[in-house]
Amino acid sequence: MKTELKWIKELEMYSNEEKYLFFLMDISLNLVMPKIEEKTGVAEPIALYLDRKIGTSKMYVSQDDVRGNIGYEWFLNEEKFEGYLSEVDDVLKNAKVFREKMDNLDLVNVSFHEMINIFAENMSDLIQMRVLTYFTIHSYSWKIDESLRDELLETVPEENINQVLGVLTLQGERNAIEDERYEWLKEIVLPTFNEAVDFNNIKEGNVVFEKIKAHLNKYKNYPAGFDTDPWDIKYFLDTFKEDFCMGRSFIEEEFIKLRDKKEISEEQKIEWIKKYNLNGGLLKKAYILGKLGEVRFNLRVLGWSFYLYVFRKFLDLCSAKSGLSKIEIGSLYYEELLELLKNGFVVNPEIKKKIDERKKGDVLIITTPNGGCKVLLGEVAEEKFYSEIETKKETVLIEEFTGEVACRKGIVRGKVFIFRCGSSGFTKRISEFPKGSILVANLTLPLLMPAIRKSKAIVTDHGGITCHAAIVSRELGIPCIIGADIATKVLNDGDLIEVDTEKGIVKIIERAK
């Protein structure tokens, strides 16, 4: 791979070795990338790195004129953009059927034969969703973003650009998680404010319990993914109690914002449009950027994330049947797994040798200029990755760092509470989040919403102006800095920090003892 490629980090997750990361990396490159290249007609530079020393997996892509021009031409062409959105609608319809089918199965006790059929029949939909999601990354939208910012600078002061851009990219329709929250408040929380609720007496047969149970059955799979599980009844019982303790006025205000989201977002847009005399071409670009953010969000929540959850259960079953550990099953290529299934889980010496090689040391899977990809292991992988793709950063003495302002709300101070998405214990920490803390994460997921609503501010390593953290922070009015890159590496739980959303600066005031 030529070193002049402009590599940019698209994602970094904290890794749990039992979540089949090598297997997922192989699917991304050997199954998803060829489909992307069929659509674009060009080779797609991508590098996936599993750093076992620090326990992270990273995804790097190339940001260049080739991909920028493809995205600019596709998405600004009304017919092509509508075709893309139509593909998204079709695959989400398939995903809905898939979720409903899975709801009728006990994935813990499903037969091996059934699981194989599920896996074989639905892999193509997973690949298609991953392809459509890939086109929402910054590599394909950066040129639209850049040209939009240049146009805004003609009339908008530079310090207001992100604030204006954040409003212009707002979508009027509620996303999947907002729909869930809206129905939850409307049907369950608000009606019970007139009742004397005994939280210790909400149990099977109770009217409130049955409403919560029905809500759970409808939405339980929204957070499920390759490293997260579905919601359970305890989650919603705890959420109900927390919402009730927030008080009626607070909940009513949130409900009204969700109910009237379209009207509120339109009013906010009109204010900026009139103030700076913004034109239609500029507004079209802002709409497209916002729509791509919404598509990425809904494809995850309503689509591919649940497929990965189901396939994780399938791989768990493969581990139990084969006698291989989860780490060993996760060290297989997709084609190798299929071969293992055909052979009734007879592991030949050659496959066992490959597994042993892959489960030790770092792994780099990188595309080649002429198509396909290669796998590097151990020291060879480490040397290539850190010499050609990412420069190692010293973070020990850092007391201040910067990011992009997603929601400008002045300067706030508070204590850090960190979520390292992908790490073990991640889900458990959500219920432990102290109200009024500053939420720091490598990225935010829909699963984090209970903590986000209680946070004083948000700081993330990754994300752009239409990422999940940026969208929810603006809609909830929470100070937010995104794309700080090193926040989860230099901060620890309990650190007192200052988040300056005027300048995009995070300062460490006092380290936790």
N, C-alpha and C positions, 0 to 999 in steps of 0.2 A: 504494500500500500504506500503510495507516494506521501512523503512527509508534508508536501505543500497543501494537502487537503486542510480545509478549515474545520477542524473537529469542534463540535460544541456538545456539552453535556446535556442530554435530554432528560435523564432520570438517574437518581441514585437511591437505592433501597437498602435498608439494613436486612441482611440475609439470615434466614433460618434454614439450616442445611436439610431439614426434613421436609422442605417445601418444594423439592424437585426443581431447583433453579437451573441446573444444567439442561434438563429435559425441556424446560420452557424456553431457554435460550436457543436450543436447537430448533424448536418449532418456529420461533420468531424468524430465524435466518433461513432455514431450509424449506419451510412451507409458506411463510408469509411474504418474505422478500421477493421470491419469483413472481408472485401475483402482483406485487407493487410494480415491479419492473415491466410486467406485461402492459400495465396501464400507462406507464410513463415513457417506455421505450429507451430508458437509460439505466445503466448500472447504479445501484443504490449503495453508497458507502455507509456501512454501519459497523460498529464494534460493541460487543457485549463482554464485560469483564467481571469475573467473580473473584473478588479479593478476599481470600480466606483469612488473611492475617488480621484485617480490621473488621471482617464480617459485613462486607457490603457487596452489592452487585450494581454495576453501572452500565448505562447505555449512552453511547456517543453516536451522533449522526453528523453529516456534513451540511453546513449552511453555505450555499454558493448560489451563483447566478442561475445555474441550470434548474435547480429545484425552485428557486425564487420565481423564475420566469414561468415555470410550469404552473405553479399555484396562482400566480397573478393572472395568467391567461384563462385557466380553468374557472376560478372562482368569480372573476369579474364578468365572465360570459354567462349571461342569465340562463340560457338553455342548458349549458353544461353544469352550472351550479344546481339548478333544479333537478337535473338528472342524478347528481350526486346525492342530494337530499332524498330523492325517490329511492335510491339504493339503500340509504340508511333506514327509511321507513319500512321497506320490505324486509330487511334483515331483523329489525326490531319486532316485526310481526312474527317472524319465525321464532325469535327468542321468547316471545310471550307464550307461544304454543309449547315450547320446550320447558319453560318454567312450570306451566300448568301440568304438563305430563310428569315432571319430576315431583310436583307436590303430591301426586298420588302414589309415589314410591317411597319406601323407607330406604334411603341411601346407605344407611348403616348395615342393613341386613339384606339388601338386594342380591340376587343370585349373580354368580360370576358371569354366566351366559348373558343375562340381561345387561350387565354392565358393559360387556364387550360390544353388544349391539348399540348401546347408547353412544359409546365412544366412536364407533365406526360411522354411525349414521349422522352424527352432528359435528364432526371435525370440520367439514367444509364451511358451516355457518360460523364457527369460531374464527376460522382463517379470514373469512370475508369481513367480519366485524373488526378484526385486528387491522386489516388492510384499510378499511374506511377510517378507523381511528388514526392510523399512521399519517394520513393526509391532513390531519388537524394540527400536527406538530409545527413548531416555528419555522422549520426548514422550508415549508411550503407556503407559509403565510407572512414571512418576514418582509417581503418586498411590498406587500399591501400595507403592512404595519408601518414600514419606513416612509412610504409615500404619503400615507395618511398623516403621520406626524409632521412631515415637511409642509403639507398643506395647512395644517392647524397652526404651525408656527408663523404663518403669514398674518394671522389675526389674533392668536391666543398667546399670552405671555408664557414663556418657557416653563415657569414654575407651576403653571396651571394645566399643562398638557395632560399629565396622567389623570388628573381629576376630571377633565372634560372627556378624555378618551374613555375613562371608566363609565361615565354616564351614557355616552353615545353607544357603547357596545352592549348596554343592558338589553336583555330580551324581555318582551312583554309577557310571554307565556311562562308559567311556572315550570321548573324542571321537575324531574322525577321525585327527588327528595322533598322539594317544596310541596308537591302534590300530596305526598304522604303526610307531611307535617300539617298542612292545611286541613286535611280530613281528620287527623288526630285531634286537633284543637276544636274543630267544628262539631264533631260527632261525640267526642268523649270528654275532653277537659272542660270546655266552656259550659256545657249543660250541667255539670256537677258542681259548679260554684254556688248554686242555689241550694245545694244539699249539704247536710252535715256528714262528711265522709270520715269513716273510721278506717284508716289505712291498714290497721291490723286485721280488719274483717273483710278485706277484699279477697274473696276466694271462690272456688268453683261453685256455680249456681247463683252467685251474686250478680245483679244486673250490670254493674260497672265491670266486673271481671269478664262477663260474657262479651261485652262490647270490646274490651281490650283483646280478648282472645280472637274475636272475629277480625280485628285490625291486624293482629299478628299473622293470622293465616293469609291475609291478603298481601302483606308487605314484608314478611319475614326474610325473604331472600335478597332484599336490596343490598345489604352490605357484604354478602357472601362472595368470597374470592379465593385466590390461590393461597392466601395467608390469613384469611378472616372467615369466620363462620356466620351463619344466619343469626338474626335476632332471636331471642327466646322470650318467654313470658316474663322472666325476671327483669329483663331490660325495660320492657314497657311498664311494668309495675313501678320500677324505680323512676322512670321518666315521668310517670303520672304524678308521683309524690313530689318530685322536684318542680314540675310545672305548677302544681297546686300551691307549693310554698312560695313561688315567685309572686303570687298575688294576681287578682283578677285584672287590674288595670294593665299590668305588664303583658299578660297573655292576650288581652283584647287588642292591645296595640300591635303585637306581633301578628295576630290573626288578620287585622285590618290591612296590614302591609302585604300579607300574602293574598288576601281576597282581592285587593285593589291594585295588585302589582302592575298590571298593564297601564292603568290610568296614571299611577304614581310615576312610573318610568317615563311615560310620554310627557308629563308635566316637567320633569327634570330635564329632559332633552330639549323641550321647547324653550326653556329658560336660557340654556347655553346657545341654542341655535339663533335666537333673537339677539342675545348679547354680542355674539361675535359674527353674526351674519353668515352662518355656515351654509355651504351649497349642497345640492343634491348628490353630486358625485362623491363628495367627501362622506356624506351620511351613508351612502351605499357601502363604501369600504368599511365603515364602522359597523354597520349591520352584519356584514360578512364575517368580520373578526369575531363579533359577539356570537353569531350563529355557530361558527366552528367550535367555540368554547362550549356552547350548549350541546352540540352534537357529541363532542368528546365526552362530556359528562354523562349524557343519557346512554351512549353506547356502553359505557362502563357499568353504570348502575342497572340498566335494563337488559344488557347484553352480555358481553364477553366475560365479565367478572364472574358471573354465576356459572357459566360454562367451565371456567377454570376450577371453580369449587367442586363441581360434579366430577371433573376429570381428576382432581386431587383425590377424591374418594375412590375413584377407580384405581389410581396408582397405589393408594393404601391397600386396596384389596390384592393388587398384584404383588405387593411386598409380602403380605400375609401368606399368599398361595405359593410364592416362589421360594420363600426362605431367605430372600435377599432383604437387607435393611432398606429403609426409605432412602438413605443416602445413596445406596448402590442402585436402586431402581431409578432414582433421579439422575444417575450418571449415564444412563442409556440415551442413545439417539432414538428419535421416534421410530425409524425403520427397524432398529434393533429390538425395540419393544414389541413391535408387530411380529417379528421373527420369533421372539421368545414365546409369544402367545401361541403361535402356530405349532411350536415344538413342545407345548404343554409344560413350559417353564423349566425345560432342561437347559441348564447353563453350561455351555461348552467352555473349555479352557481358554479359547481365544477371547470370548466375550468377558470372561472373568478377569483376564489380564488387562483388558481395556478399562473395565470398571475400576480396577485397583489403581490404574494410572491416573484416571480422571478425578478420583475422589480425594487425591492428595494435591496440595499446593493450589496456586492460582490457575484460573482458566481464562483464556482470551479466545473468543470466536469472532472472526472478522471476515467481512466479505472481500472477495478478490475482484480486481478491475474487469476481468473477463467473465464474471458470473460465478456463482457458487461461493463457498466460504472455506476457510481453513481453521483448524483448532490448534492452539498453542497451549502448552501445559507448563506448570512450575516456573522455574527461573526464566525460561525463554519467554513465556507469556508476560511475566512481570517486566522484563527488560524492554520488550517491544512496546508494551502499553505505556510505561512511564517515560520512555524516550521519544515516542512518536505521537502519542495521543493526549496524555495528561501529564502536567508537570506537578510533582509533589510539592505540597505547601506546608510550611512550618506554621503551626497554629498555637504553639505553647504560650508565647508571650503576647498574643493579640488581646488587646483590651477594648478595641473598637473596630467595627466593620460596617459595610454599607450594603444596601439592597435597593430595590425599586419600590417606590411608594404605590401601594394599591388602594389604600383608603386613608386620606389625609385627615387627621383628627388631632393635630398638635403634638405635644410631648407628654408621654405617660411613663410612669415608673411602676415597677412591680417585680414580683419574684417569678423566676422561670419554672415552668413545668414542661418537660420534654417528651415528645412522642416520636419514637424512631420507627416509622412505619415499616413493617416487615420483620421486626425483631420479636423475639418471644416475650410474652407478657404485655404486648402492645394493647390488646383489647381490654385486658383487666384494668389497665391504668386509666381508662376513660372514666370509670365510675369513681376513681380516686382523685380526679382533677379538682383542686381547690378553687372555689369561686373567687374571681378577682385576680387570678394568676395570669401571667403572660404565657400564652401557648406557643411553644417553639417546636417545629416539626420539619422533617426533610420535605414533606408535602402533606397536604391535608386530604382526607378521604371523607365521604359521606358519613361513615361510621363515627367520625369525630364530632358530629354536630352537637351532641349534648355538652361536650366540653367547650366547643367554640362559643356556644350561647352564653357560657359562664365566664368567658375569658375577658381580660382587660385589654389585651392587644394580641396580635398574631405576628409571628416572624417565621418565615420558611426559607429553606435552602434553595428550593426550586420554584419554577412557575413564572408565567407571564401575566399580562394584564387581563387575560380571560381564563386563568386557571381557577380551580375551585376556591382556593383561599381568597383570591382577589374578588371573585363574584360574591361570596357569602359575606365577606367583610364589608363591602360597600352596601349590601342590602340590609345588613344588621347594624351598620354604623360603627364597626369595630376598627380601631386603628390597626393598620396592617402594612408590613414590609415583606416583600417577596423576593425570591431570587438572590438571597444573601449568601448562598453557596456553603458557608462554613458554620452556620449558626449551631447546628446540632453537634459540631465537632469541638467548638470552643466554649460552649455553655454547658452548665450542669444544673440539675434540679436545685432550686433554692437560691441561685445567684440573683442578686438584685441588679436589674438592668434598667436603662433608660431607652425608650423607643421614640425617636424623633421622626415623626411622619411628615414634618415640613421639609427635612433635608435627606431623609432616607438613611439615617445613621442609628446604629445600635451601640450603646456604650455599656460596658460592665462597670457598675458602681461599686459593688462589693461581692466578693466571692463567698459562696456558702461555706460554712465551717464544716 
